[in-house]
Amino acid sequence: MAANGSGSKVILGVSAFYHDSAAAIVKDGVIIAAAQEERFTRKRHDQAFPKHAIEYCLKEAGISAEQLSYVCFYDKPLKKFDRILETYFAYAPSGFGSFRRALPIWLKEKLFVPREIKKGLDKRYQGPIVFCDHHESHAASAFFPSPYERAAILTSDGVGEWATTTWGVGEGNKIRIEKAISFPHSLGLLYSAFTYFTGFKVNSGEYKLMGLAPYGEPVYADIIKKELIDIKPDGSYRMNMKYFTYPDGLRMTGDGFAKIFDGPARRPESQITKREMDLAASIQAVTEEVMLLTARHIQKVTNTKYLVLAGGVALNCVANGKLLREGPFDDIWIQPAAGDAGGALGAALFCWHQLLENDRKATGKDVQRGSLLGPKYTTAECKAVCDAKGAKYKVFDREEALLDFVSNQMADGKVIGWMHGRMEYGPRALGARSIIGDPRNVKMQSIMNLRIKFRESFRPFAPCVLREKAHEFFEMDPKHENPYMLLVAPVLEKHRTKLTAEEIKMMKDPDLTKRVNVPRSSLPAITHVDYSARVQTVDEERHGRYYRLMKAFEQKTGCPVIVNTSFNVRGEPIVMTPEHAFNCFIHTDMDVLVLEDVVLLKSEQPKDLQVDHAQYLSNFSLD
C-alpha cells in the first residue's frame, strides 16, 4: 500500500468512459474534493478519463499520486462487457452495427481500466485498484454521506453492469443490496425512450421532458402500462421489449412505438405539439407510480424510517417530491451527484466503510458539505482575469457593501452572474456558480431562458428560499430541508394568482410561449404551470455568503426567495473558473457579474468586448 506520510488513508474514486466522468477523494472517511471532468475540458458530459478532475482532487488533498492508499473504480468493466456481449449475441445479427461501433472503444480503453488509471496518474501510483459494482457505488454514494444511521436504499438508472434498479438497506458502516431488476428491463431507459421519442437528447434531455410534463395530460399512461411496462404491486416491473431497440440498435424505440403513440418521433428542434406534452405527462406519471409503489414495498419489508436515493432516475425531482409528500418515509435524502459522476464518490466511500470496515456515526446532518466540493478562486485571480480582458470592474473591500449593491441590482430587475467559493459537484447550481434574479419579475423567466440561457422558453427556473422561510411559501414541512434542489414542492395556495378568463384560455393554448408568460403566483418567475417549484433551501452553515445575499435581498424587498439557474448557456457545462464566467457574461445579456469581491456591470464594459452571441454558442452542442 502506498504511504502518504501522515498515517492517513486517502482514497481516490473514479468514474469514467460512460457518462459524466468524475473524480472524488476521501481522506480518513472525510470527503475532501469531487468534480466532474466536463467542468475542466468544457465538453458537456465528458466521458474521457478524468485526468483534470483527478489532478484537482490530489491538489485539494495536498498529496501526490504515489501517496494514495487506494484507487477505486465505480463499476466492473468485465461484468459490463459480459452483458454487452450476451445482449449482442441474443439479438444477432440485428445488433452488429452497434456492436461494430462499440468494440473498438472497449478494446482501446474500457477493458483495460487499470492501465488507464495508471496512465492517468502518470504511472506514479502502484497501489491496489478496487472495482465496485455500479449500483453498489450508487448505493454507497446515497447512504454513507446521508444523515441517517439506518435507512432503506433505492437506486435506479439506465443500466450498470446488469442491474437497472436495486433496493437494500444501509446501517452503520455497511450497505446490503437485497433485490435487483436486470437489463433490458429499466425504468431509466424507459424514460429515456420517451426523451428520444419526443425529440430530446438521451442522457441530457430528460430534464426537459420532466419540465414539459406539466403542460400536458397523462392521456397515454394507460397505454404505457398496457403495452410497454407491466408494473407489479411491489413496484417491480418488466418491459415489453418488442417496442424498444436499445439492446441491439442505435435508436431507443422501434416502429411499434410510433404506431401506438400517434406517429413518428418528433424531430429535434422542431415545434413541440400537444402530443409531446401529453407523452411527457404520461411517462412522468408512470415513473412516479413505479417509484411510489417501490418505496412503499421497501418500507414495509425493511421497517425503516428513512430512504436514500441515487442513480439517474433519482434526479427526477418531481417524483422525489411526491415520494416525500405521499410516501411512507419520515424523510428522504438524495445524493446531489446522483448520476454516474456520483459513482466516483460512492466507490471511495464504499472502500473506506464497507471494505476497510471503518466506523461511521450518523449525526443527523449529511456530510456532503453542501456538495460544494470543487475548485475555488481568490479575488486576486478574478481581478487578473478581468485585467487581461481589459474589463472595467469594482472591487468591494467589505462583504456588507458588496451584498448591498448586488441585492439592489436584483431588486431593480437585473440578471446577475454569481460566482463565489467552491464549485458544485453534481448537475445542479447551488449558489456557487449561479445566475440569479428577482422571482417577482413577470418577465424574468423568459429573459433568462431566451436572452441568457438561449434555451426553450417552456423550461422552468428554480427558487432558492431561506431555509427558515421555506414552509411559508411552499408545501414543505418545516422539519424538512432541500439544500440540493432535488425535490419539487407546490407553491402555497395563498401565494397563487387567480387567473382571468383570458389567462385561462391562454393556458390551454398549444403554443407554449403563450402559456409560460401567464403569471400564476406572486413569484411568477419560479412557479411552473402546475403551481410547482423545484426548491432549494439555503442556510448559512452550508451556503455562507449566498445565504447572506438572500437575507440582504429580503431586507430590501420582503421576499426571502430568489431565482436560481446554472451559470452556463445551453449546451455548455456550468462555469468553473473566473474566465469561464467572464466569457459567459460578456456573450449573453446578463447585466451584472460577481466574481468573489469583483463586480462588473455590462453597461460599463468597453465596446470591443461585445461579441456576437451566435459565435459563442457555436462552441457548444445544443442538447
LOKEKOL-596943 format. One record per residue (C-alpha): x, y, z; residue number from 1; residue in three letters. Coordinates in steps of 0.1 Angstrom, whole numbers. Example, Ala and Ser with C-alpha at 12.3 -4.5 7.8 and 13.67 -1.06 7.14 Angstrom:
<timars>
     u     v     w num residu
   123   -45    78   1    ALA
   137   -11    71   2    SER
</timars>
This chain:
<timars>
     u     v     w num residu
     0     0     0   1    MET
    12    35    -8   2    ALA
    20    57    21   3    ALA
    11    94    23   4    ASN
    34   102    51   5    GLY
     8   110    78   6    SER
    -6    76    86   7    GLY
   -39    86    70   8    SER
   -56    66    43   9    LYS
   -65    86    12  10    VAL
   -89    70   -13  11    ILE
   -94    82   -49  12    LEU
  -127    73   -65  13    GLY
  -130    74  -103  14    VAL
  -159    72  -127  15    SER
  -151    72  -165  16    ALA
  -159    61  -200  17    PHE
  -197    63  -199  18    TYR
  -214    95  -188  19    HIS
  -201   123  -168  20    ASP
  -166   111  -158  21    SER
  -156   124  -124  22    ALA
  -131   120   -95  23    ALA
  -136   122   -58  24    ALA
  -111   120   -29  25    ILE
  -118   108     7  26    VAL
   -93   111    35  27    LYS
   -99    90    66  28    ASP
  -136    90    57  29    GLY
  -139   127    52  30    VAL
  -149   140    17  31    ILE
  -122   163     6  32    ILE
  -130   171   -30  33    ALA
  -150   160   -60  34    ALA
  -155   173   -95  35    ALA
  -167   163  -130  36    GLN
  -143   163  -159  37    GLU
  -166   183  -181  38    GLU
  -160   214  -160  39    ARG
  -123   214  -169  40    PHE
  -125   203  -205  41    THR
  -157   223  -213  42    ARG
  -171   192  -231  43    LYS
  -206   186  -219  44    ARG
  -210   151  -202  45    HIS
  -173   144  -210  46    ASP
  -167   106  -208  47    GLN
  -130   107  -210  48    ALA
  -107    95  -182  49    PHE
  -110   124  -156  50    PRO
   -73   133  -156  51    LYS
   -80   170  -149  52    HIS
  -105   162  -121  53    ALA
   -80   138  -105  54    ILE
   -53   164  -106  55    GLU
   -76   189   -89  56    TYR
   -86   164   -62  57    CYS
   -50   155   -54  58    LEU
   -41   191   -52  59    LYS
   -70   198   -28  60    GLU
   -59   169    -7  61    ALA
   -23   182    -7  62    GLY
    -8   149   -19  63    ILE
     7   133   -50  64    SER
    -5   102   -68  65    ALA
    20    79   -51  66    GLU
     7    89   -17  67    GLN
   -28    74   -24  68    LEU
   -38    44    -4  69    SER
   -64    31   -28  70    TYR
   -79    39   -62  71    VAL
  -115    27   -66  72    CYS
  -134    24   -99  73    PHE
  -171    28   -98  74    TYR
  -181    -3  -118  75    ASP
  -168   -36  -130  76    LYS
  -159   -34  -167  77    PRO
  -156   -71  -174  78    LEU
  -190   -78  -160  79    LYS
  -205   -50  -181  80    LYS
  -187   -63  -212  81    PHE
  -202   -97  -205  82    ASP
  -236   -81  -205  83    ARG
  -229   -63  -238  84    ILE
  -216   -95  -255  85    LEU
  -245  -116  -242  86    GLU
  -270   -90  -254  87    THR
  -254   -87  -289  88    TYR
  -254  -125  -293  89    PHE
  -290  -127  -282  90    ALA
  -301  -102  -307  91    TYR
  -277  -112  -335  92    ALA
  -274  -103  -363  93    PRO
  -296   -72  -359  94    SER
  -271   -56  -334  95    GLY
  -240   -60  -355  96    PHE
  -238   -23  -365  97    GLY
  -239   -12  -329  98    SER
  -215   -39  -318  99    PHE
  -190   -29  -345 100    ARG
  -190     7  -332 101    ARG
  -187    -3  -296 102    ALA
  -160   -29  -298 103    LEU
  -130    -7  -307 104    PRO
  -137    16  -277 105    ILE
  -139   -14  -254 106    TRP
  -106   -29  -268 107    LEU
   -89     5  -266 108    LYS
   -97    16  -230 109    GLU
  -128     2  -213 110    LYS
  -115   -33  -209 111    LEU
   -82   -20  -196 112    PHE
   -92     3  -168 113    VAL
   -61    -5  -145 114    PRO
   -38     5  -174 115    ARG
   -59    37  -180 116    GLU
   -58    46  -143 117    ILE
   -20    41  -140 118    LYS
   -15    61  -172 119    LYS
   -38    88  -160 120    GLY
   -18    90  -128 121    LEU
    14    93  -148 122    ASP
    24    58  -136 123    LYS
    32    72  -102 124    ARG
     6    51   -84 125    TYR
    15    14   -79 126    GLN
   -10     5   -52 127    GLY
   -42   -15   -53 128    PRO
   -71    -8   -77 129    ILE
  -106   -17   -63 130    VAL
  -136   -23   -86 131    PHE
  -170   -17   -71 132    CYS
  -203   -29   -85 133    ASP
  -220     0  -103 134    HIS
  -251     0   -82 135    HIS
  -231    -6   -50 136    GLU
  -213    27   -59 137    SER
  -247    44   -63 138    HIS
  -260    29   -30 139    ALA
  -228    39   -11 140    ALA
  -230    75   -25 141    SER
  -266    77   -12 142    ALA
  -262    62    22 143    PHE
  -228    69    36 144    PHE
  -230   108    33 145    PRO
  -266   108    45 146    SER
  -277   119    79 147    PRO
  -291    85    89 148    TYR
  -278    56   110 149    GLU
  -302    33    92 150    ARG
  -321    38    60 151    ALA
  -336    20    30 152    ALA
  -317    25    -2 153    ILE
  -332    28   -37 154    LEU
  -310    31   -68 155    THR
  -323    34  -104 156    SER
  -307    43  -137 157    ASP
  -304    32  -173 158    GLY
  -281     2  -166 159    VAL
  -250    -6  -146 160    GLY
  -233   -40  -153 161    GLU
  -267   -59  -154 162    TRP
  -288   -42  -127 163    ALA
  -310   -12  -135 164    THR
  -329    -8  -103 165    THR
  -319   -21   -68 166    THR
  -330   -17   -33 167    TRP
  -315   -26     0 168    GLY
  -306   -13    35 169    VAL
  -278     7    49 170    GLY
  -269     5    86 171    GLU
  -239    20   103 172    GLY
  -209    13    81 173    ASN
  -225   -13    58 174    LYS
  -248   -14    29 175    ILE
  -266   -45    17 176    ARG
  -284   -49   -17 177    ILE
  -315   -71   -13 178    GLU
  -332   -71   -47 179    LYS
  -323   -61   -82 180    ALA
  -341   -57  -116 181    ILE
  -318   -65  -146 182    SER
  -313   -53  -181 183    PHE
  -331   -49  -205 184    PRO
  -359   -40  -181 185    HIS
  -351    -5  -170 186    SER
  -372    24  -157 187    LEU
  -343    48  -166 188    GLY
  -342    35  -202 189    LEU
  -380    36  -205 190    LEU
  -379    73  -195 191    TYR
  -350    79  -220 192    SER
  -370    62  -247 193    ALA
  -396    89  -243 194    PHE
  -369   115  -241 195    THR
  -357   103  -275 196    TYR
  -392    99  -290 197    PHE
  -402   135  -280 198    THR
  -371   149  -298 199    GLY
  -347   155  -269 200    PHE
  -312   141  -265 201    LYS
  -309   110  -244 202    VAL
  -288   114  -212 203    ASN
  -293   151  -211 204    SER
  -328   159  -223 205    GLY
  -346   140  -195 206    GLU
  -348   173  -176 207    TYR
  -366   189  -205 208    LYS
  -391   160  -206 209    LEU
  -398   164  -169 210    MET
  -402   202  -173 211    GLY
  -425   197  -203 212    LEU
  -448   172  -184 213    ALA
  -470   198  -165 214    PRO
  -481   213  -199 215    TYR
  -497   180  -209 216    GLY
  -522   154  -196 217    GLU
  -513   118  -189 218    PRO
  -536   105  -216 219    VAL
  -511    78  -227 220    TYR
  -504    65  -192 221    ALA
  -528    36  -196 222    ASP
  -513    26  -230 223    ILE
  -478    27  -215 224    ILE
  -489     4  -187 225    LYS
  -508   -19  -210 226    LYS
  -483   -21  -238 227    GLU
  -448   -11  -226 228    LEU
  -444   -20  -189 229    ILE
  -460   -45  -166 230    ASP
  -459   -30  -131 231    ILE
  -464   -52  -100 232    LYS
  -478   -41   -67 233    PRO
  -443   -41   -51 234    ASP
  -430   -17   -78 235    GLY
  -411   -44   -97 236    SER
  -417   -44  -134 237    TYR
  -410   -60  -168 238    ARG
  -409   -43  -201 239    MET
  -423   -54  -234 240    ASN
  -391   -54  -255 241    MET
  -409   -56  -289 242    LYS
  -413   -18  -287 243    TYR
  -376   -10  -279 244    PHE
  -344   -12  -300 245    THR
  -319     0  -274 246    TYR
  -305   -35  -266 247    PRO
  -293   -41  -302 248    ASP
  -296    -8  -321 249    GLY
  -285    28  -322 250    LEU
  -320    42  -315 251    ARG
  -342    38  -285 252    MET
  -376    28  -300 253    THR
  -389     8  -329 254    GLY
  -417    12  -354 255    ASP
  -442    -2  -330 256    GLY
  -437    28  -307 257    PHE
  -448    52  -334 258    ALA
  -479    31  -341 259    LYS
  -493    33  -306 260    ILE
  -483    69  -300 261    PHE
  -498    86  -330 262    ASP
  -470    89  -354 263    GLY
  -432    91  -357 264    PRO
  -408   106  -332 265    ALA
  -405   144  -331 266    ARG
  -376   158  -350 267    ARG
  -351   176  -327 268    PRO
  -356   214  -326 269    GLU
  -390   211  -344 270    SER
  -422   226  -329 271    GLN
  -434   209  -297 272    ILE
  -470   198  -301 273    THR
  -497   187  -277 274    LYS
  -488   151  -283 275    ARG
  -453   156  -269 276    GLU
  -467   174  -239 277    MET
  -491   145  -232 278    ASP
  -464   119  -237 279    LEU
  -442   138  -212 280    ALA
  -470   139  -187 281    ALA
  -478   102  -192 282    SER
  -443    88  -187 283    ILE
  -438   111  -158 284    GLN
  -470    98  -141 285    ALA
  -459    62  -148 286    VAL
  -424    68  -133 287    THR
  -439    84  -102 288    GLU
  -463    54   -98 289    GLU
  -434    29  -100 290    VAL
  -412    48   -76 291    MET
  -441    52   -51 292    LEU
  -450    16   -52 293    LEU
  -414     6   -48 294    THR
  -409    29   -18 295    ALA
  -440    16     0 296    ARG
  -428   -20    -5 297    HIS
  -393   -13     6 298    ILE
  -405     5    38 299    GLN
  -428   -24    46 300    LYS
  -401   -50    42 301    VAL
  -373   -31    59 302    THR
  -393   -12    85 303    ASN
  -371    18    81 304    THR
  -380    55    88 305    LYS
  -357    69    61 306    TYR
  -350    65    24 307    LEU
  -319    74     4 308    VAL
  -317    75   -34 309    LEU
  -291    76   -62 310    ALA
  -288    68   -99 311    GLY
  -300    89  -128 312    GLY
  -337    84  -120 313    VAL
  -331    99   -86 314    ALA
  -326   133  -104 315    LEU
  -363   132  -112 316    ASN
  -371   158   -86 317    CYS
  -409   158   -93 318    VAL
  -411   121   -84 319    ALA
  -389   127   -54 320    ASN
  -412   154   -41 321    GLY
  -441   131   -45 322    LYS
  -422   104   -26 323    LEU
  -417   127     3 324    LEU
  -452   140     4 325    ARG
  -471   108    -3 326    GLU
  -446    81     6 327    GLY
  -443    61    38 328    PRO
  -409    75    49 329    PHE
  -403   103    75 330    ASP
  -377   119    53 331    ASP
  -356   111    23 332    ILE
  -320   121    12 333    TRP
  -308   121   -24 334    ILE
  -272   121   -35 335    GLN
  -267   155   -52 336    PRO
  -245   139   -79 337    ALA
  -269   111   -83 338    ALA
  -258   101  -118 339    GLY
  -226    84  -129 340    ASP
  -204   113  -116 341    ALA
  -216   104   -81 342    GLY
  -203    69   -85 343    GLY
  -167    82   -80 344    ALA
  -176    94   -45 345    LEU
  -196    62   -38 346    GLY
  -168    40   -48 347    ALA
  -143    58   -24 348    ALA
  -168    57     5 349    LEU
  -176    21    -2 350    PHE
  -139    12     1 351    CYS
  -135    32    33 352    TRP
  -166    19    52 353    HIS
  -175   -14    36 354    GLN
  -142   -29    26 355    LEU
  -119   -14    52 356    LEU
  -146   -17    79 357    GLU
  -141    18    93 358    ASN
  -168    31   117 359    ASP
  -194    55   106 360    ARG
  -215    75   131 361    LYS
  -245    94   117 362    ALA
  -251   128   133 363    THR
  -284   138   119 364    GLY
  -267   160    93 365    LYS
  -253   149    60 366    ASP
  -216   151    54 367    VAL
  -218   161    17 368    GLN
  -206   197    27 369    ARG
  -233   213     6 370    GLY
  -218   194   -24 371    SER
  -195   224   -27 372    LEU
  -165   203   -34 373    LEU
  -149   218   -65 374    GLY
  -123   244   -71 375    PRO
  -124   280   -57 376    LYS
  -106   311   -68 377    TYR
   -93   342   -50 378    THR
  -103   378   -56 379    THR
   -68   384   -69 380    ALA
   -72   356   -95 381    GLU
  -106   372  -105 382    CYS
   -90   406  -109 383    LYS
   -62   392  -130 384    ALA
   -87   377  -155 385    VAL
  -106   410  -157 386    CYS
   -74   429  -163 387    ASP
   -63   405  -190 388    ALA
   -97   410  -208 389    LYS
   -95   448  -205 390    GLY
  -127   448  -185 391    ALA
  -140   476  -162 392    LYS
  -148   465  -126 393    TYR
  -150   474   -90 394    LYS
  -136   456   -60 395    VAL
  -155   457   -28 396    PHE
  -135   456     4 397    ASP
  -164   448    27 398    ARG
  -189   420    21 399    GLU
  -218   440    35 400    GLU
  -212   467     8 401    ALA
  -210   441   -19 402    LEU
  -242   424    -8 403    LEU
  -260   457    -5 404    ASP
  -250   466   -41 405    PHE
  -259   433   -57 406    VAL
  -292   429   -39 407    SER
  -301   464   -51 408    ASN
  -293   454   -86 409    GLN
  -315   423   -82 410    MET
  -344   443   -68 411    ALA
  -340   466   -99 412    ASP
  -347   437  -122 413    GLY
  -311   430  -132 414    LYS
  -298   394  -140 415    VAL
  -268   385  -120 416    ILE
  -240   361  -127 417    GLY
  -228   349   -93 418    TRP
  -195   331   -87 419    MET
  -183   325   -51 420    HIS
  -165   298   -32 421    GLY
  -161   262   -42 422    ARG
  -178   249   -73 423    MET
  -208   224   -71 424    GLU
  -204   187   -75 425    TYR
  -233   173   -95 426    GLY
  -256   188  -121 427    PRO
  -273   215  -100 428    ARG
  -261   250   -94 429    ALA
  -264   256   -57 430    LEU
  -253   291   -52 431    GLY
  -216   289   -61 432    ALA
  -220   291   -99 433    ARG
  -255   305  -104 434    SER
  -274   330  -125 435    ILE
  -298   347  -101 436    ILE
  -326   373  -102 437    GLY
  -359   386   -87 438    ASP
  -387   360   -88 439    PRO
  -414   386   -86 440    ARG
  -405   399  -120 441    ASN
  -431   386  -145 442    VAL
  -405   388  -174 443    LYS
  -376   371  -156 444    MET
  -383   336  -168 445    GLN
  -385   345  -205 446    SER
  -355   369  -201 447    ILE
  -333   342  -186 448    MET
  -344   314  -210 449    ASN
  -342   333  -243 450    LEU
  -316   360  -237 451    ARG
  -293   344  -211 452    ILE
  -296   306  -214 453    LYS
  -306   305  -251 454    PHE
  -329   276  -244 455    ARG
  -365   265  -247 456    GLU
  -389   291  -232 457    SER
  -411   265  -215 458    PHE
  -384   254  -191 459    ARG
  -390   265  -155 460    PRO
  -365   280  -131 461    PHE
  -358   270   -96 462    ALA
  -364   291   -65 463    PRO
  -338   294   -37 464    CYS
  -356   302    -4 465    VAL
  -342   309    30 466    LEU
  -343   276    50 467    ARG
  -363   291    78 468    GLU
  -389   306    54 469    LYS
  -395   277    31 470    ALA
  -427   265    47 471    HIS
  -442   300    43 472    GLU
  -441   298     5 473    PHE
  -440   261    -4 474    PHE
  -459   230     7 475    GLU
  -430   218    28 476    MET
  -429   205    64 477    ASP
  -407   229    85 478    PRO
  -386   199    96 479    LYS
  -376   191    60 480    HIS
  -349   208    41 481    GLU
  -338   205     5 482    ASN
  -303   221     1 483    PRO
  -295   202   -31 484    TYR
  -325   212   -52 485    MET
  -338   176   -57 486    LEU
  -374   180   -46 487    LEU
  -403   197   -62 488    VAL
  -429   213   -39 489    ALA
  -462   231   -47 490    PRO
  -464   268   -42 491    VAL
  -488   275   -13 492    LEU
  -524   284   -22 493    GLU
  -521   319    -6 494    LYS
  -494   329   -30 495    HIS
  -512   317   -61 496    ARG
  -528   342   -85 497    THR
  -564   338   -96 498    LYS
  -564   336  -134 499    LEU
  -586   357  -156 500    THR
  -608   342  -182 501    ALA
  -584   353  -209 502    GLU
  -555   338  -190 503    GLU
  -574   305  -185 504    ILE
  -578   305  -223 505    LYS
  -541   312  -228 506    MET
  -533   282  -205 507    MET
  -550   259  -230 508    LYS
  -532   273  -260 509    ASP
  -509   247  -276 510    PRO
  -483   275  -281 511    ASP
  -460   271  -251 512    LEU
  -447   306  -254 513    THR
  -482   320  -246 514    LYS
  -487   297  -216 515    ARG
  -453   304  -200 516    VAL
  -460   341  -198 517    ASN
  -491   337  -177 518    VAL
  -482   347  -141 519    PRO
  -495   320  -117 520    ARG
  -483   334   -83 521    SER
  -467   363   -66 522    SER
  -434   347   -76 523    LEU
  -441   342  -113 524    PRO
  -405   335  -124 525    ALA
  -403   303  -104 526    ILE
  -439   290  -105 527    THR
  -444   263  -131 528    HIS
  -477   259  -149 529    VAL
  -489   233  -123 530    ASP
  -480   256   -94 531    TYR
  -449   236   -86 532    SER
  -414   247   -79 533    ALA
  -380   229   -77 534    ARG
  -370   243   -44 535    VAL
  -336   248   -29 536    GLN
  -334   257     8 537    THR
  -305   279    17 538    VAL
  -288   281    51 539    ASP
  -259   300    64 540    GLU
  -239   269    76 541    GLU
  -237   254    41 542    ARG
  -240   284    18 543    HIS
  -224   313    37 544    GLY
  -223   344    16 545    ARG
  -251   332    -7 546    TYR
  -274   330    23 547    TYR
  -263   365    34 548    ARG
  -270   378    -1 549    LEU
  -305   364     1 550    MET
  -310   380    35 551    LYS
  -300   413    21 552    ALA
  -325   409    -7 553    PHE
  -352   400    18 554    GLU
  -345   431    39 555    GLN
  -349   453     8 556    LYS
  -379   436    -8 557    THR
  -396   415    19 558    GLY
  -391   385    -3 559    CYS
  -369   356    10 560    PRO
  -369   338   -24 561    VAL
  -347   344   -55 562    ILE
  -345   328   -89 563    VAL
  -315   305   -94 564    ASN
  -303   287  -126 565    THR
  -270   272  -135 566    SER
  -243   296  -147 567    PHE
  -239   285  -183 568    ASN
  -257   287  -216 569    VAL
  -275   258  -233 570    ARG
  -250   231  -243 571    GLY
  -222   244  -221 572    GLU
  -211   229  -188 573    PRO
  -215   250  -157 574    ILE
  -187   275  -155 575    VAL
  -158   267  -132 576    MET
  -131   295  -135 577    THR
  -134   333  -135 578    PRO
  -125   332  -172 579    GLU
  -154   308  -179 580    HIS
  -177   331  -160 581    ALA
  -165   362  -177 582    PHE
  -169   347  -212 583    ASN
  -205   336  -204 584    CYS
  -213   370  -190 585    PHE
  -199   390  -219 586    ILE
  -215   368  -246 587    HIS
  -250   370  -231 588    THR
  -275   397  -220 589    ASP
  -265   392  -183 590    MET
  -264   426  -166 591    ASP
  -240   421  -137 592    VAL
  -212   397  -130 593    LEU
  -199   390   -94 594    VAL
  -166   372   -92 595    LEU
  -159   369   -55 596    GLU
  -153   405   -44 597    ASP
  -151   418   -80 598    VAL
  -183   433   -97 599    VAL
  -187   441  -133 600    LEU
  -216   459  -150 601    LEU
  -224   451  -186 602    LYS
  -233   487  -193 603    SER
  -198   498  -184 604    GLU
  -178   474  -205 605    GLN
  -158   486  -235 606    PRO
  -175   481  -268 607    LYS
  -147   459  -281 608    ASP
  -157   433  -256 609    LEU
  -192   429  -270 610    GLN
  -190   397  -292 611    VAL
  -217   380  -313 612    ASP
  -238   356  -293 613    HIS
  -240   331  -321 614    ALA
  -202   329  -323 615    GLN
  -200   319  -287 616    TYR
  -229   294  -289 617    LEU
  -212   277  -318 618    SER
  -187   263  -294 619    ASN
  -213   241  -277 620    PHE
  -237   214  -288 621    SER
  -274   223  -283 622    LEU
  -285   195  -260 623    ASP
</timars>
